[in-house]
């Protein structure tokens, strides 16, 4: 029985390999060229309509809500990182990154169509998680503001976050500017104080910026012997209030 199963598996593998071998490398390269690098996949135009909570029950108390949102942000960041890794793998290895199920079943024996579907799916996943992270970051900011009002109700004692940000010169924040994190938006993020980041996008309306870690891109050699990106810090970005950052000279 085992021998018969092995023979069937080999026949399936051989069929998938033959279909892949019949595809011209130029056609694969042309398809991959239509898809941007992961860091250029943006948020969706309807990001504000997406529900980041689905069927979850959102805590009402500001402190509990902030904790819930922080965990949800971490979860979405982890999923985004996995999606980016898979997307980069598809762009780097092309048809070799597909399973025999992708080739024989999902696409009906059309490897190029299977690759297109896989890239479309990961593009959608990346844009979705980026959009959800924007929503969650804004909700977390509101939860922190509500928490500050609850703990210290006197407005004169603790300026509202929006007022603190309004006092910061937004013109100093431009794409490519290096900054140091000087304040944490939540106790769980206090470990990030002192870390250096690079501004990617500026949100003047909210007094905030998108920024990524100030680290170099790392590379690795894949099984095909090609030099590919292993980790690009620009693919993982966080929203910071400008009052949390100090522009470095």
C-alpha positions as CSV (number, residue, x, y, z in Angstrom):
1,X,0.0,0.0,0.0
2,X,2.9,2.3,0.9
3,X,4.6,1.5,-2.4
4,X,1.4,2.3,-4.3
5,X,1.0,5.6,-2.5
6,X,4.6,6.5,-3.2
7,X,4.0,5.8,-6.9
8,X,0.9,8.0,-7.0
9,X,2.7,10.8,-5.2
10,X,5.6,10.6,-7.7
11,X,3.2,10.6,-10.6
12,X,1.6,13.8,-9.2
13,X,4.9,15.4,-8.6
14,X,6.1,14.5,-12.2
15,X,2.9,15.9,-13.7
16,X,3.3,19.2,-11.8
17,X,7.0,19.4,-12.7
18,X,6.1,18.9,-16.4
19,X,3.6,21.6,-16.4
20,X,6.1,24.0,-14.7
21,X,8.8,23.1,-17.2
22,X,6.5,23.9,-20.1
23,X,6.2,27.6,-19.0
24,X,8.7,30.0,-20.6
25,X,10.9,31.7,-17.9
26,X,10.3,35.0,-19.7
27,X,6.5,34.7,-19.1
28,X,7.2,34.1,-15.4
29,X,9.5,37.1,-15.2
30,X,6.9,39.3,-17.1
31,X,4.2,38.3,-14.6
32,X,6.3,39.0,-11.5
33,X,7.4,42.4,-12.9
34,X,3.7,43.5,-12.7
35,X,3.8,43.2,-8.9
36,X,5.6,45.9,-6.9
37,X,8.0,45.2,-4.0
38,X,6.2,44.6,-0.7
39,X,7.1,48.0,0.7
40,X,5.2,49.6,-2.2
41,X,1.9,47.8,-1.5
42,X,-0.3,50.5,0.1
43,X,-3.4,50.6,2.3
44,X,-6.8,50.3,0.7
45,X,-8.7,53.4,-0.3
46,X,-11.7,52.3,1.9
47,X,-9.5,51.6,5.0
48,X,-11.8,53.6,7.2
49,X,-14.7,51.3,6.4
50,X,-13.0,48.1,7.4
51,X,-13.9,46.5,10.8
52,X,-10.7,45.4,12.6
53,X,-12.7,43.6,15.4
54,X,-15.0,41.2,13.4
55,X,-17.0,39.3,16.1
56,X,-14.7,40.2,19.0
57,X,-16.1,42.0,22.0
58,X,-14.2,45.3,22.5
59,X,-13.7,46.3,26.1
60,X,-15.4,49.5,27.2
61,X,-13.0,50.6,30.0
62,X,-10.2,52.7,28.4
63,X,-7.3,50.8,30.1
64,X,-8.8,47.4,29.1
65,X,-9.5,48.7,25.6
66,X,-6.0,50.0,25.2
67,X,-4.5,46.6,26.2
68,X,-6.9,44.7,23.9
69,X,-5.9,47.0,21.0
70,X,-2.2,46.7,21.7
71,X,-2.5,42.9,21.5
72,X,-4.6,43.1,18.3
73,X,-1.9,45.4,16.7
74,X,0.8,42.9,17.6
75,X,-1.3,40.0,16.1
76,X,-1.9,41.9,12.9
77,X,1.8,43.0,12.7
78,X,2.8,39.3,13.0
79,X,0.3,38.3,10.2
80,X,1.5,41.1,8.0
81,X,5.1,40.0,8.4
82,X,4.1,36.4,7.4
83,X,2.2,37.7,4.4
84,X,5.2,39.9,3.3
85,X,7.5,36.9,3.7
86,X,5.3,34.7,1.5
87,X,4.9,37.5,-1.1
88,X,8.6,38.1,-1.3
89,X,9.1,34.3,-1.7
90,X,6.6,34.2,-4.6
91,X,8.4,37.1,-6.3
92,X,11.8,35.6,-5.7
93,X,11.2,32.0,-6.7
94,X,8.2,32.3,-9.0
95,X,6.8,28.9,-9.9
96,X,9.2,27.1,-7.6
97,X,7.3,28.6,-4.7
98,X,4.1,26.9,-5.6
99,X,2.8,23.6,-4.3
100,X,1.6,20.8,-6.5
101,X,-1.9,21.6,-5.2
102,X,-1.6,25.2,-6.4
103,X,-0.5,24.0,-9.9
104,X,-2.8,21.0,-10.4
105,X,-5.9,21.7,-8.5
106,X,-6.3,25.4,-7.7
107,X,-5.5,26.6,-11.2
108,X,-6.6,23.5,-13.1
109,X,-3.1,22.7,-14.4
110,X,-2.1,26.3,-15.3
111,X,1.1,27.2,-13.3
112,X,1.2,30.8,-14.5
113,X,-2.4,31.4,-13.4
114,X,-1.6,29.7,-10.1
115,X,1.3,32.2,-9.5
116,X,-0.9,35.2,-10.5
117,X,-3.6,34.1,-8.0
118,X,-1.1,33.6,-5.2
119,X,0.5,37.0,-5.8
120,X,-3.0,38.6,-6.0
121,X,-4.0,36.9,-2.7
122,X,-0.9,38.0,-0.8
123,X,-1.2,41.6,-2.2
124,X,-4.7,41.7,-0.9
125,X,-3.6,40.3,2.5
126,X,-0.8,42.9,2.8
127,X,-3.0,45.8,1.9
128,X,-5.7,44.5,4.3
129,X,-3.4,44.2,7.3
130,X,-1.9,47.6,6.6
131,X,-5.3,49.2,6.5
132,X,-6.4,47.4,9.7
133,X,-3.3,48.6,11.5
134,X,-4.1,52.2,10.6
135,X,-7.6,51.8,12.1
136,X,-6.2,50.1,15.2
137,X,-3.5,52.7,15.7
138,X,-6.1,55.5,15.6
139,X,-8.4,53.6,18.0
140,X,-5.4,53.0,20.4
141,X,-4.6,56.7,20.3
142,X,-8.2,57.5,21.3
143,X,-8.1,54.8,24.1
144,X,-4.9,56.3,25.5
145,X,-6.5,59.8,25.5
146,X,-9.6,58.5,27.3
147,X,-7.4,56.6,29.8
148,X,-5.5,59.8,30.5
149,X,-8.7,61.7,31.1
150,X,-9.9,58.9,33.4
151,X,-6.8,58.7,35.5
152,X,-6.0,62.5,35.6
153,X,-9.3,64.3,34.9
154,X,-7.8,67.8,35.4
155,X,-7.1,69.1,31.8
156,X,-4.6,71.7,33.1
157,X,-2.5,69.0,34.8
158,X,-2.1,66.8,31.7
159,X,-2.3,68.3,28.2
160,X,-4.4,66.4,25.7
161,X,-2.2,64.4,23.2
162,X,-3.6,66.5,20.4
163,X,-2.4,69.7,22.1
164,X,1.0,68.3,22.7
165,X,1.3,67.4,19.1
166,X,0.1,70.8,17.9
167,X,3.0,72.3,19.8
168,X,5.5,70.3,17.7
169,X,6.8,71.8,14.5
170,X,5.5,69.4,11.9
171,X,7.8,70.8,9.2
172,X,10.8,69.1,10.9
173,X,9.2,65.7,10.0
174,X,9.8,64.7,6.4
175,X,10.2,61.3,4.7
176,X,13.8,60.0,5.3
177,X,14.3,62.0,8.5
178,X,15.9,60.0,11.3
179,X,14.4,60.3,14.8
180,X,14.8,58.9,18.3
181,X,11.8,57.7,20.3
182,X,11.7,59.7,23.5
183,X,8.3,58.7,24.8
184,X,6.1,55.6,24.7
185,X,2.5,55.7,23.7
186,X,1.8,52.8,26.1
187,X,3.6,51.1,29.0
188,X,4.0,48.0,26.9
189,X,6.0,50.1,24.4
190,X,8.4,51.6,26.9
191,X,11.1,49.2,25.7
192,X,11.2,51.2,22.4
193,X,12.3,54.4,24.1
194,X,15.8,55.3,22.8
195,X,15.3,53.3,19.6
196,X,16.0,55.1,16.3
197,X,13.5,55.2,13.4
198,X,13.2,56.7,9.9
199,X,10.1,58.6,8.9
200,X,8.4,57.2,5.8
201,X,5.1,59.2,5.7
202,X,3.7,62.2,7.5
203,X,0.1,62.6,8.7
204,X,-0.2,66.3,9.5
205,X,-4.0,66.0,10.2
206,X,-3.3,63.6,13.1
207,X,0.1,65.0,14.1
208,X,1.7,61.6,13.5
209,X,4.1,59.8,11.2
210,X,4.7,56.4,9.8
211,X,8.2,55.2,10.6
212,X,10.3,52.1,10.4
213,X,13.4,50.9,12.3
214,X,16.7,52.5,11.4
215,X,18.3,49.3,10.3
216,X,19.9,48.2,7.0
217,X,18.2,45.8,4.6
218,X,19.6,42.2,5.0
219,X,20.0,39.7,2.2
220,X,20.3,36.0,1.8
221,X,21.1,33.5,-1.0
222,X,18.1,31.3,-1.9
223,X,18.3,27.7,-3.1
224,X,18.5,28.9,-6.7
225,X,21.7,30.8,-5.8
226,X,20.1,34.2,-6.2
227,X,20.7,37.0,-3.8
228,X,17.3,38.0,-2.4
229,X,16.0,40.3,0.4
230,X,15.8,38.5,3.7
231,X,14.4,41.4,5.8
232,X,13.6,45.0,4.8
233,X,12.7,47.2,7.8
234,X,10.6,49.4,5.5
235,X,8.1,46.6,5.2
236,X,7.1,46.9,8.9
237,X,6.0,50.4,10.0
238,X,4.5,51.9,13.1
239,X,2.5,55.1,13.7
240,X,4.1,57.5,16.2
241,X,2.8,60.8,17.5
242,X,5.3,63.6,16.7
243,X,5.5,64.3,20.4
244,X,7.0,60.9,20.9
245,X,9.9,61.6,18.6
246,X,13.0,63.8,18.6
247,X,14.5,64.7,15.2
248,X,18.2,63.7,15.0
249,X,20.7,66.1,13.4
